[in-house]
Amino acid sequence: QQPVQSPQAVILREGEDAVINCSSSKALYSVHWYRQKHGEAPVFLMILLKGGEQKGHEKISASFNEKKQQSSLYLTASQLSYSGTYFCGTEKSYNTDKLIFGTGTRLQVFP
Amino acid sequence: EAGVAQSPRYKIIEKRQSVAFWCNPISGHATLYWYQQILGQGPKLLIQFQNNGVVDDSQLPKDRFSAERLKGVDSTLKIQPAKLEDSAVYLCASSFSGANTGELFFGEGSRLTVL
């Protein structure tokens, strides 16, 4: 079952904040976040494991609510380089090792 | 460190023709994935290998798609015969020990256009 992301698209000015959500109808073991720039390969941002803590890296952080089967990606003080499409990837359990990607959120940051 | 290599980058064929894509993962990565990404959508998993064995191919349209990973290193994805709806970017990814422990490294993809 493909996770659903919201919003579908976000337009920001440099320095503004954004939140991208990822929801699954099934219980999750882990959530991954990737960013894909136009015409390029997806690039890993972070992984959140069940029972783990909120993670962050520079001004991009994420949380994982296991009970609600949701994850949120927080982009703070956005930069032009943040533009791209963000995908969450979810795993149902430790043994599946199978990553199902979400519907995607397109983020555009303007000067 | 060399990344995931894929070829060809672009391929245009007519429907009912065949096509093959090649992927060489990062050295030492046991797990290899093929994803199909249709324009505007998220990558869809087609097949997952652990070394040279298939872990999951439940989403692979086996009547026309086939994939192999001989010797547990590089892999080939074949489509025969191609349909219009197969137009997509085919992404190969690899990981050291699987998605549950860390990141997938993606290649730049092979863009297929079926006319």
gemmi code that builds the backbone of each chain (N, CA, C; Angstrom):
import gemmi

chains = {
    "A": [
        ("GLN", (0.852, -1.186, 0.000), (0.000, 0.000, 0.000), (0.895, 1.246, 0.000)),
        ("GLN", (0.722, 2.076, -0.996), (1.585, 3.245, -1.153), (1.250, 4.319, -0.111)),
        ("PRO", (2.243, 4.835, 0.609), (1.971, 5.923, 1.556), (1.539, 7.181, 0.804)),
        ("VAL", (0.714, 7.967, 1.487), (0.192, 9.201, 0.893), (0.905, 10.399, 1.506)),
        ("GLN", (1.377, 11.281, 0.666), (2.063, 12.477, 1.145), (1.191, 13.712, 0.947)),
        ("SER", (1.375, 14.661, 1.850), (0.688, 15.945, 1.725), (1.595, 17.050, 2.246)),
        ("PRO", (1.518, 18.234, 1.661), (0.753, 18.551, 0.454), (1.431, 17.957, -0.795)),
        ("GLN", (0.765, 18.072, -1.928), (1.345, 17.594, -3.180), (2.439, 18.532, -3.663)),
        ("ALA", (2.271, 19.826, -3.370), (3.247, 20.817, -3.819), (3.317, 21.967, -2.829)),
        ("VAL", (4.507, 22.539, -2.705), (4.737, 23.668, -1.816), (5.609, 24.690, -2.533)),
        ("ILE", (5.232, 25.951, -2.426), (6.057, 27.037, -2.977), (6.480, 27.931, -1.817)),
        ("LEU", (7.779, 28.177, -1.713), (8.308, 28.954, -0.605), (9.241, 30.051, -1.099)),
        ("ARG", (9.426, 31.042, -0.265), (10.511, 32.006, -0.443), (11.667, 31.530, 0.432)),
        ("GLU", (12.846, 31.877, 0.034), (14.020, 31.543, 0.865), (13.793, 31.995, 2.294)),
        ("GLY", (14.157, 31.135, 3.242), (14.034, 31.493, 4.646), (12.739, 31.055, 5.286)),
        ("GLU", (11.757, 30.649, 4.472), (10.487, 30.188, 5.026), (10.592, 28.716, 5.426)),
        ("ASP", (9.631, 28.290, 6.246), (9.607, 26.911, 6.731), (8.533, 26.105, 6.007)),
        ("ALA", (8.693, 24.781, 6.014), (7.689, 23.907, 5.413), (7.633, 22.588, 6.172)),
        ("VAL", (6.462, 21.961, 6.122), (6.274, 20.637, 6.709), (5.659, 19.728, 5.648)),
        ("ILE", (6.247, 18.556, 5.482), (5.726, 17.562, 4.540), (5.324, 16.338, 5.346)),
        ("ASN", (4.127, 15.845, 5.085), (3.603, 14.718, 5.842), (3.521, 13.454, 5.005)),
        ("CYS", (3.645, 12.323, 5.692), (3.608, 11.021, 5.044), (2.750, 10.104, 5.904)),
        ("SER", (1.686, 9.551, 5.330), (0.777, 8.697, 6.092), (0.630, 7.337, 5.442)),
        ("SER", (0.567, 6.313, 6.304), (0.396, 4.952, 5.818), (-0.836, 4.336, 6.455)),
        ("SER", (-1.478, 3.434, 5.719), (-2.643, 2.738, 6.258), (-2.219, 1.492, 7.034)),
        ("LYS", (-0.925, 1.169, 6.972), (-0.440, -0.030, 7.652), (0.600, 0.349, 8.705)),
        ("ALA", (0.766, -0.528, 9.682), (1.780, -0.303, 10.706), (3.156, -0.292, 10.054)),
        ("LEU", (4.010, 0.548, 10.581), (5.322, 0.754, 9.969), (6.454, 0.402, 10.915)),
        ("TYR", (7.546, -0.079, 10.326), (8.768, -0.297, 11.092), (9.710, 0.893, 10.947)),
        ("SER", (9.779, 1.420, 9.746), (10.686, 2.543, 9.536), (10.156, 3.448, 8.437)),
        ("VAL", (10.644, 4.668, 8.463), (10.327, 5.644, 7.420), (11.640, 6.256, 6.935)),
        ("HIS", (11.789, 6.305, 5.631), (12.960, 6.937, 5.018), (12.492, 8.190, 4.298)),
        ("TRP", (13.372, 9.172, 4.207), (13.085, 10.373, 3.407), (14.179, 10.564, 2.367)),
        ("TYR", (13.735, 10.853, 1.136), (14.638, 11.087, 0.010), (14.231, 12.379, -0.693)),
        ("ARG", (15.202, 13.016, -1.306), (14.943, 14.187, -2.136), (15.440, 13.902, -3.551)),
        ("GLN", (14.630, 14.255, -4.533), (14.998, 14.030, -5.931), (14.898, 15.339, -6.692)),
        ("LYS", (16.018, 15.781, -7.233), (16.006, 16.973, -8.082), (15.680, 16.544, -9.502)),
        ("HIS", (15.162, 17.469, -10.262), (14.680, 17.156, -11.608), (15.757, 16.485, -12.453)),
        ("GLY", (15.429, 15.321, -12.982), (16.360, 14.607, -13.857), (17.489, 13.897, -13.136)),
        ("GLU", (17.438, 13.877, -11.810), (18.511, 13.242, -11.044), (17.977, 12.067, -10.234)),
        ("ALA", (18.893, 11.317, -9.635), (18.507, 10.191, -8.793), (18.047, 10.669, -7.424)),
        ("PRO", (17.155, 9.942, -6.782), (16.798, 10.270, -5.394), (18.022, 10.174, -4.488)),
        ("VAL", (18.091, 11.092, -3.527), (19.208, 11.120, -2.582), (18.661, 10.980, -1.168)),
        ("PHE", (19.284, 10.103, -0.409), (18.861, 9.807, 0.955), (19.038, 11.012, 1.869)),
        ("LEU", (18.013, 11.275, 2.685), (18.102, 12.327, 3.701), (18.250, 11.729, 5.090)),
        ("MET", (17.324, 10.866, 5.468), (17.395, 10.247, 6.784), (16.445, 9.073, 6.904)),
        ("ILE", (16.683, 8.273, 7.946), (15.821, 7.143, 8.252), (15.368, 7.264, 9.695)),
        ("LEU", (14.099, 6.965, 9.949), (13.560, 6.952, 11.306), (13.037, 5.555, 11.584)),
        ("LEU", (13.504, 4.985, 12.680), (13.114, 3.632, 13.035), (12.066, 3.637, 14.128)),
        ("LYS", (11.263, 2.613, 14.156), (10.258, 2.434, 15.198), (10.945, 2.449, 16.556)),
        ("GLY", (10.411, 3.275, 17.434), (11.022, 3.375, 18.758), (12.189, 4.324, 18.813)),
        ("GLY", (12.541, 4.894, 17.661), (13.675, 5.809, 17.627), (13.255, 7.233, 17.925)),
        ("GLU", (14.230, 8.117, 17.961), (13.953, 9.503, 18.290), (13.830, 10.328, 17.012)),
        ("GLN", (13.350, 11.525, 17.198), (13.313, 12.450, 16.076), (14.731, 12.690, 15.598)),
        ("LYS", (14.877, 12.774, 14.278), (16.215, 12.949, 13.729), (16.314, 14.288, 13.028)),
        ("GLY", (17.537, 14.724, 12.900), (17.719, 15.987, 12.203), (19.073, 16.052, 11.567)),
        ("HIS", (19.155, 16.929, 10.550), (20.443, 17.120, 9.906), (20.418, 18.512, 9.306)),
        ("GLU", (21.224, 19.380, 9.914), (21.240, 20.813, 9.613), (19.838, 21.356, 9.861)),
        ("LYS", (19.212, 21.922, 8.846), (17.910, 22.534, 9.077), (16.770, 21.661, 8.588)),
        ("ILE", (17.045, 20.387, 8.383), (16.021, 19.447, 7.974), (15.911, 18.376, 9.045)),
        ("SER", (14.722, 18.197, 9.589), (14.514, 17.192, 10.622), (13.223, 16.454, 10.343)),
        ("ALA", (13.008, 15.373, 11.068), (11.808, 14.573, 10.836), (11.377, 13.894, 12.115)),
        ("SER", (10.099, 13.558, 12.164), (9.544, 12.821, 13.293), (8.759, 11.634, 12.776)),
        ("PHE", (8.533, 10.659, 13.653), (7.833, 9.424, 13.270), (6.874, 9.091, 14.385)),
        ("ASN", (5.572, 9.157, 14.105), (4.552, 8.793, 15.069), (4.052, 7.399, 14.724)),
        ("GLU", (4.542, 6.401, 15.479), (4.233, 5.002, 15.142), (2.751, 4.692, 15.299)),
        ("LYS", (2.142, 5.270, 16.322), (0.723, 4.965, 16.586), (-0.161, 5.481, 15.458)),
        ("LYS", (0.180, 6.646, 14.947), (-0.619, 7.219, 13.859), (-0.112, 6.780, 12.495)),
        ("GLN", (0.978, 6.028, 12.466), (1.569, 5.572, 11.198), (1.863, 6.760, 10.283)),
        ("GLN", (2.440, 7.764, 10.884), (2.737, 8.991, 10.141), (4.155, 9.464, 10.409)),
        ("SER", (4.690, 10.153, 9.419), (5.976, 10.823, 9.598), (5.867, 12.223, 9.009)),
        ("SER", (6.611, 13.147, 9.586), (6.641, 14.511, 9.068), (8.079, 14.957, 8.874)),
        ("LEU", (8.309, 15.640, 7.778), (9.629, 16.202, 7.460), (9.539, 17.716, 7.631)),
        ("TYR", (10.451, 18.277, 8.413), (10.440, 19.710, 8.715), (11.636, 20.372, 8.032)),
        ("LEU", (11.341, 21.366, 7.200), (12.407, 22.121, 6.543), (12.375, 23.542, 7.105)),
        ("THR", (13.450, 23.918, 7.761), (13.516, 25.211, 8.443), (14.416, 26.170, 7.682)),
        ("ALA", (13.962, 27.421, 7.594), (14.758, 28.458, 6.917), (15.241, 27.954, 5.558)),
        ("SER", (14.290, 27.617, 4.686), (14.601, 26.931, 3.431), (15.604, 27.698, 2.570)),
        ("GLN", (16.386, 26.931, 1.843), (17.378, 27.472, 0.924), (17.004, 27.063, -0.493)),
        ("LEU", (17.550, 27.759, -1.476), (17.264, 27.425, -2.879), (17.575, 25.964, -3.171)),
        ("SER", (18.606, 25.441, -2.523), (19.040, 24.062, -2.769), (18.038, 23.032, -2.266)),
        ("TYR", (17.057, 23.457, -1.503), (16.056, 22.512, -0.994), (15.014, 22.155, -2.067)),
        ("SER", (14.990, 22.887, -3.150), (14.008, 22.616, -4.208), (14.172, 21.201, -4.744)),
        ("GLY", (13.042, 20.562, -5.002), (13.057, 19.197, -5.518), (11.780, 18.496, -5.095)),
        ("THR", (11.716, 17.208, -5.376), (10.562, 16.420, -4.957), (10.988, 15.520, -3.806)),
        ("TYR", (10.230, 15.555, -2.741), (10.524, 14.775, -1.540), (9.632, 13.539, -1.502)),
        ("PHE", (10.274, 12.406, -1.261), (9.549, 11.150, -1.152), (9.803, 10.523, 0.213)),
        ("CYS", (8.736, 10.018, 0.820), (8.951, 9.154, 1.978), (8.927, 7.719, 1.471)),
        ("GLY", (9.659, 6.874, 2.154), (9.668, 5.457, 1.845), (9.379, 4.712, 3.128)),
        ("THR", (8.504, 3.725, 3.081), (8.118, 3.048, 4.317), (8.383, 1.549, 4.247)),
        ("GLU", (8.682, 1.003, 5.408), (8.862, -0.442, 5.564), (7.876, -0.931, 6.596)),
        ("LYS", (7.253, -2.069, 6.325), (6.258, -2.594, 7.253), (6.884, -3.311, 8.442)),
        ("SER", (7.987, -3.990, 8.205), (8.592, -4.730, 9.308), (10.071, -4.903, 9.050)),
        ("TYR", (10.796, -5.308, 10.057), (12.244, -5.432, 9.960), (12.649, -6.429, 8.891)),
        ("ASN", (11.915, -7.499, 8.773), (12.349, -8.567, 7.870), (12.003, -8.349, 6.406)),
        ("THR", (11.125, -7.413, 6.110), (10.722, -7.271, 4.714), (11.816, -6.622, 3.882)),
        ("ASP", (12.503, -5.665, 4.495), (13.594, -5.000, 3.783), (13.115, -4.370, 2.479)),
        ("LYS", (11.836, -4.065, 2.398), (11.210, -3.633, 1.149), (10.709, -2.215, 1.361)),
        ("LEU", (11.209, -1.287, 0.543), (10.890, 0.124, 0.703), (9.845, 0.532, -0.326)),
        ("ILE", (8.692, 1.004, 0.167), (7.608, 1.465, -0.699), (7.579, 2.991, -0.627)),
        ("PHE", (7.703, 3.633, -1.766), (7.766, 5.086, -1.800), (6.376, 5.725, -1.889)),
        ("GLY", (6.287, 6.913, -1.316), (5.041, 7.660, -1.314), (4.792, 8.401, -2.611)),
        ("THR", (3.738, 9.177, -2.598), (3.261, 9.869, -3.791), (4.104, 11.085, -4.156)),
        ("GLY", (4.891, 11.580, -3.234), (5.809, 12.682, -3.522), (5.229, 14.050, -3.224)),
        ("THR", (6.109, 14.974, -2.820), (5.758, 16.384, -2.597), (6.780, 17.239, -3.318)),
        ("ARG", (6.295, 18.073, -4.241), (7.208, 18.944, -4.986), (7.380, 20.249, -4.222)),
        ("LEU", (8.626, 20.582, -3.948), (8.949, 21.802, -3.213), (9.751, 22.734, -4.112)),
        ("GLN", (9.287, 23.982, -4.212), (10.027, 24.988, -4.981), (10.332, 26.158, -4.065)),
        ("VAL", (11.610, 26.515, -4.013), (12.045, 27.646, -3.203), (12.524, 28.744, -4.135)),
        ("PHE", (11.969, 29.936, -3.971), (12.339, 31.083, -4.801), (13.103, 32.099, -3.968)),
        ("PRO", (13.956, 32.901, -4.651), (14.729, 33.917, -3.911), (13.809, 34.993, -3.332)),
    ],
    "B": [
        ("GLU", (34.601, 6.851, -3.993), (33.862, 5.599, -4.208), (32.915, 5.753, -5.392)),
        ("ALA", (32.957, 4.808, -6.325), (32.091, 4.878, -7.490), (30.658, 4.631, -7.066)),
        ("GLY", (29.720, 5.324, -7.753), (28.317, 5.162, -7.441), (27.701, 4.024, -8.221)),
        ("VAL", (26.370, 3.959, -8.202), (25.644, 2.955, -8.967), (25.649, 3.371, -10.440)),
        ("ALA", (26.096, 2.474, -11.291), (26.178, 2.777, -12.714), (25.017, 2.129, -13.454)),
        ("GLN", (24.398, 2.879, -14.358), (23.318, 2.333, -15.167), (23.543, 2.706, -16.630)),
        ("SER", (23.091, 1.822, -17.504), (23.115, 2.143, -18.936), (22.022, 1.354, -19.648)),
        ("PRO", (21.534, 1.880, -20.775), (21.807, 3.211, -21.299), (21.058, 4.277, -20.505)),
        ("ARG", (21.413, 5.527, -20.667), (20.690, 6.611, -19.971), (19.344, 6.873, -20.633)),
        ("TYR", (19.309, 6.733, -21.941), (18.069, 6.991, -22.674), (17.873, 5.900, -23.726)),
        ("LYS", (16.595, 5.546, -23.932), (16.276, 4.554, -24.954), (14.887, 4.851, -25.488)),
        ("ILE", (14.789, 4.887, -26.808), (13.494, 5.080, -27.457), (13.244, 3.860, -28.328)),
        ("ILE", (12.099, 3.218, -28.127), (11.758, 2.031, -28.916), (10.294, 2.118, -29.307)),
        ("GLU", (9.910, 1.269, -30.236), (8.505, 1.171, -30.603), (7.869, 0.054, -29.789)),
        ("LYS", (6.546, 0.168, -29.627), (5.848, -0.872, -28.860), (6.064, -2.225, -29.524)),
        ("ARG", (6.108, -3.221, -28.680), (6.337, -4.626, -29.048), (7.824, -4.944, -29.257)),
        ("GLN", (8.681, -3.928, -29.244), (10.118, -4.212, -29.301), (10.617, -4.587, -27.911)),
        ("SER", (11.864, -5.013, -27.855), (12.449, -5.382, -26.564), (13.557, -4.405, -26.194)),
        ("VAL", (13.859, -4.364, -24.900), (14.902, -3.464, -24.407), (15.517, -4.089, -23.157)),
        ("ALA", (16.781, -3.778, -22.931), (17.464, -4.273, -21.735), (18.223, -3.146, -21.069)),
        ("PHE", (18.175, -3.130, -19.752), (18.889, -2.135, -18.959), (19.883, -2.848, -18.057)),
        ("TRP", (21.014, -2.193, -17.875), (22.085, -2.787, -17.074), (22.385, -1.926, -15.869)),
        ("CYS", (22.739, -2.588, -14.762), (23.065, -1.876, -13.526), (24.266, -2.523, -12.856)),
        ("ASN", (25.202, -1.693, -12.447), (26.334, -2.173, -11.658), (26.290, -1.468, -10.307)),
        ("PRO", (26.014, -2.190, -9.230), (25.855, -1.529, -7.926), (27.202, -1.128, -7.336)),
        ("ILE", (27.130, -0.462, -6.215), (28.342, -0.094, -5.489), (29.008, -1.375, -4.985)),
        ("SER", (30.304, -1.430, -5.107), (31.052, -2.618, -4.723), (30.766, -3.000, -3.271)),
        ("GLY", (30.448, -4.279, -3.067), (30.194, -4.764, -1.716), (28.746, -4.687, -1.276)),
        ("HIS", (27.894, -4.061, -2.086), (26.477, -3.971, -1.737), (25.767, -5.251, -2.129)),
        ("ALA", (25.191, -5.923, -1.114), (24.552, -7.211, -1.355), (23.146, -7.068, -1.923)),
        ("THR", (22.479, -5.972, -1.587), (21.081, -5.823, -1.989), (20.966, -4.887, -3.187)),
        ("LEU", (20.214, -5.332, -4.171), (20.017, -4.545, -5.389), (18.533, -4.477, -5.680)),
        ("TYR", (18.069, -3.278, -6.071), (16.659, -3.041, -6.356), (16.503, -2.438, -7.752)),
        ("TRP", (15.413, -2.811, -8.406), (14.972, -2.117, -9.615), (13.635, -1.442, -9.308)),
        ("TYR", (13.582, -0.144, -9.577), (12.355, 0.620, -9.408), (11.929, 1.189, -10.756)),
        ("GLN", (10.626, 1.320, -10.934), (10.064, 1.997, -12.103), (9.458, 3.316, -11.637)),
        ("GLN", (9.870, 4.416, -12.260), (9.314, 5.708, -11.889), (8.645, 6.356, -13.092)),
        ("ILE", (7.323, 6.364, -13.069), (6.552, 7.034, -14.113), (6.517, 8.521, -13.778)),
        ("LEU", (6.535, 9.352, -14.805), (6.609, 10.802, -14.642), (5.575, 11.307, -13.632)),
        ("GLY", (6.064, 12.037, -12.630), (5.171, 12.634, -11.640), (4.784, 11.710, -10.500)),
        ("GLN", (5.345, 10.498, -10.477), (4.999, 9.542, -9.424), (6.237, 9.126, -8.645)),
        ("GLY", (5.996, 8.473, -7.521), (7.100, 7.945, -6.742), (7.624, 6.664, -7.352)),
        ("PRO", (8.868, 6.298, -7.046), (9.414, 5.041, -7.569), (8.608, 3.840, -7.074)),
        ("LYS", (8.369, 2.906, -7.976), (7.627, 1.686, -7.646), (8.587, 0.506, -7.727)),
        ("LEU", (8.673, -0.267, -6.645), (9.592, -1.396, -6.605), (9.147, -2.484, -7.567)),
        ("LEU", (10.067, -2.916, -8.431), (9.787, -4.017, -9.350), (10.361, -5.330, -8.805)),
        ("ILE", (11.612, -5.293, -8.401), (12.269, -6.518, -7.949), (13.409, -6.156, -7.010)),
        ("GLN", (13.649, -7.058, -6.060), (14.719, -6.878, -5.076), (15.540, -8.159, -5.026)),
        ("PHE", (16.864, -7.995, -5.118), (17.797, -9.121, -5.030), (18.612, -9.003, -3.746)),
        ("GLN", (18.904, -10.148, -3.153), (19.880, -10.219, -2.081), (20.962, -11.152, -2.616)),
        ("ASN", (22.149, -10.598, -2.849), (23.195, -11.318, -3.587), (22.607, -11.736, -4.943)),
        ("ASN", (22.594, -13.006, -5.299), (22.041, -13.357, -6.606), (20.658, -13.992, -6.511)),
        ("GLY", (20.041, -13.926, -5.335), (18.711, -14.489, -5.150), (17.636, -13.419, -5.121)),
        ("VAL", (16.452, -13.762, -5.620), (15.328, -12.832, -5.628), (14.639, -12.849, -4.259)),
        ("VAL", (14.508, -11.655, -3.657), (13.832, -11.529, -2.370), (12.356, -11.211, -2.581)),
        ("ASP", (12.094, -10.326, -3.547), (10.711, -9.895, -3.791), (10.568, -9.501, -5.249)),
        ("ASP", (9.649, -10.129, -5.946), (9.343, -9.731, -7.323), (7.834, -9.680, -7.523)),
        ("SER", (7.116, -9.407, -6.443), (5.664, -9.451, -6.485), (5.059, -8.381, -7.403)),
        ("GLN", (5.793, -7.287, -7.636), (5.271, -6.220, -8.476), (5.824, -6.254, -9.897)),
        ("LEU", (6.587, -7.267, -10.221), (7.179, -7.372, -11.556), (6.179, -8.021, -12.508)),
        ("PRO", (5.820, -7.339, -13.600), (4.900, -7.966, -14.593), (5.640, -9.061, -15.349)),
        ("LYS", (5.535, -10.254, -14.837), (6.407, -11.337, -15.292), (6.112, -11.818, -16.704)),
        ("ASP", (4.963, -11.414, -17.250), (4.682, -11.821, -18.629), (5.558, -11.051, -19.615)),
        ("ARG", (6.127, -9.923, -19.174), (6.934, -9.125, -20.108), (8.262, -8.654, -19.525)),
        ("PHE", (8.362, -8.625, -18.220), (9.583, -8.155, -17.563), (10.347, -9.360, -16.996)),
        ("SER", (11.657, -9.283, -17.092), (12.502, -10.275, -16.436), (13.752, -9.574, -15.924)),
        ("ALA", (14.328, -10.121, -14.884), (15.548, -9.530, -14.333), (16.423, -10.640, -13.793)),
        ("GLU", (17.715, -10.414, -13.882), (18.639, -11.380, -13.321), (19.827, -10.670, -12.720)),
        ("ARG", (20.455, -11.345, -11.790), (21.652, -10.806, -11.152), (22.629, -11.960, -10.993)),
        ("LEU", (23.289, -12.256, -12.090), (24.242, -13.365, -12.108), (25.453, -13.006, -11.256)),
        ("LYS", (25.948, -13.957, -10.523), (27.153, -13.800, -9.705), (26.976, -12.767, -8.594)),
        ("GLY", (25.765, -12.316, -8.356), (25.506, -11.414, -7.244), (26.115, -10.033, -7.369)),
        ("VAL", (26.448, -9.628, -8.582), (27.035, -8.294, -8.743), (26.115, -7.458, -9.625)),
        ("ASP", (26.429, -7.360, -10.925), (25.605, -6.518, -11.773), (24.300, -7.223, -12.146)),
        ("SER", (23.370, -6.416, -12.671), (22.033, -6.932, -12.945), (21.518, -6.393, -14.267)),
        ("THR", (20.625, -7.159, -14.875), (19.984, -6.754, -16.118), (18.482, -6.848, -15.961)),
        ("LEU", (17.780, -5.818, -16.424), (16.324, -5.802, -16.459), (15.901, -5.780, -17.919)),
        ("LYS", (15.035, -6.708, -18.309), (14.602, -6.788, -19.694), (13.090, -6.624, -19.798)),
        ("ILE", (12.681, -5.973, -20.865), (11.256, -5.827, -21.160), (11.024, -6.347, -22.572)),
        ("GLN", (10.109, -7.320, -22.688), (9.825, -7.898, -23.991), (8.467, -8.569, -23.991)),
        ("PRO", (7.501, -8.105, -24.772), (7.531, -6.914, -25.617), (7.125, -5.670, -24.828)),
        ("ALA", (7.618, -4.526, -25.224), (7.305, -3.293, -24.518), (5.921, -2.776, -24.898)),
        ("LYS", (5.277, -2.135, -23.923), (3.996, -1.485, -24.145), (4.158, 0.017, -23.908)),
        ("LEU", (3.194, 0.785, -24.390), (3.266, 2.241, -24.229), (3.388, 2.630, -22.750)),
        ("GLU", (2.671, 1.904, -21.884), (2.661, 2.253, -20.462), (3.976, 1.928, -19.748)),
        ("ASP", (4.909, 1.305, -20.448), (6.220, 1.031, -19.859), (7.136, 2.248, -19.925)),
        ("SER", (6.691, 3.302, -20.592), (7.488, 4.534, -20.654), (7.681, 5.062, -19.240)),
        ("ALA", (8.945, 5.168, -18.828), (9.252, 5.517, -17.437), (10.769, 5.616, -17.300)),
        ("VAL", (11.197, 6.027, -16.110), (12.610, 5.946, -15.764), (12.797, 4.694, -14.907)),
        ("TYR", (13.766, 3.885, -15.265), (14.053, 2.674, -14.510), (15.288, 2.929, -13.656)),
        ("LEU", (15.042, 2.929, -12.351), (16.088, 3.261, -11.386), (16.624, 1.992, -10.746)),
        ("CYS", (17.919, 1.891, -10.702), (18.567, 0.815, -9.972), (19.120, 1.399, -8.679)),
        ("ALA", (18.997, 0.669, -7.594), (19.533, 1.122, -6.315), (20.226, -0.047, -5.634)),
        ("SER", (21.181, 0.278, -4.788), (21.833, -0.782, -4.029), (22.021, -0.330, -2.592)),
        ("SER", (22.160, -1.289, -1.708), (22.447, -0.984, -0.322), (23.331, -2.079, 0.247)),
        ("PHE", (24.024, -1.732, 1.314), (24.981, -2.681, 1.885), (24.271, -3.911, 2.434)),
        ("SER", (23.215, -3.678, 3.206), (22.558, -4.829, 3.823), (21.051, -4.710, 3.835)),
        ("GLY", (20.498, -3.779, 3.051), (19.057, -3.708, 2.982), (18.498, -2.416, 3.539)),
        ("ALA", (17.279, -2.140, 3.157), (16.653, -0.857, 3.490), (16.478, -0.672, 4.989)),
        ("ASN", (16.360, -1.758, 5.748), (16.041, -1.577, 7.160), (17.233, -1.114, 7.982)),
        ("THR", (18.384, -1.038, 7.369), (19.542, -0.573, 8.137), (20.107, 0.730, 7.621)),
        ("GLY", (19.595, 1.222, 6.521), (20.175, 2.470, 6.049), (19.766, 2.822, 4.647)),
        ("GLU", (20.582, 3.658, 4.042), (20.163, 4.266, 2.798), (20.329, 3.385, 1.577)),
        ("LEU", (19.488, 3.704, 0.600), (19.637, 3.146, -0.716), (20.400, 4.157, -1.562)),
        ("PHE", (21.323, 3.665, -2.357), (22.070, 4.512, -3.279), (21.505, 4.258, -4.673)),
        ("PHE", (21.024, 5.323, -5.296), (20.391, 5.192, -6.600), (21.350, 5.569, -7.728)),
        ("GLY", (21.165, 4.896, -8.859), (21.821, 5.325, -10.082), (21.021, 6.446, -10.714)),
        ("GLU", (21.545, 7.007, -11.797), (20.872, 8.131, -12.446), (19.654, 7.694, -13.254)),
        ("GLY", (19.501, 6.407, -13.471), (18.313, 5.906, -14.134), (18.463, 5.744, -15.635)),
        ("SER", (17.590, 4.928, -16.178), (17.496, 4.729, -17.629), (16.101, 5.157, -18.053)),
        ("ARG", (16.056, 6.195, -18.887), (14.758, 6.719, -19.318), (14.296, 6.005, -20.570)),
        ("LEU", (13.155, 5.348, -20.486), (12.597, 4.594, -21.621), (11.379, 5.316, -22.175)),
        ("THR", (11.381, 5.515, -23.479), (10.213, 6.054, -24.175), (9.748, 5.005, -25.167)),
        ("VAL", (8.483, 4.591, -25.046), (7.906, 3.602, -25.950), (6.907, 4.315, -26.850)),
        ("LEU", (7.148, 4.252, -28.159), (6.292, 4.955, -29.133), (5.288, 4.004, -29.782)),
    ],
}
model = gemmi.Model(1)
for chain_id, residues in chains.items():
    chain = gemmi.Chain(chain_id)
    for i, (resn, *xyz) in enumerate(residues, 1):
        res = gemmi.Residue()
        res.name, res.seqid = resn, gemmi.SeqId(i, " ")
        for name, pos in zip(("N", "CA", "C"), xyz):
            atom = gemmi.Atom()
            atom.name, atom.element = name, gemmi.Element(name[0])
            atom.pos, atom.b_iso = gemmi.Position(*pos), 0.0
            res.add_atom(atom)
        chain.add_residue(res)
    model.add_chain(chain)
structure = gemmi.Structure()
structure.add_model(model)
structure.setup_entities()
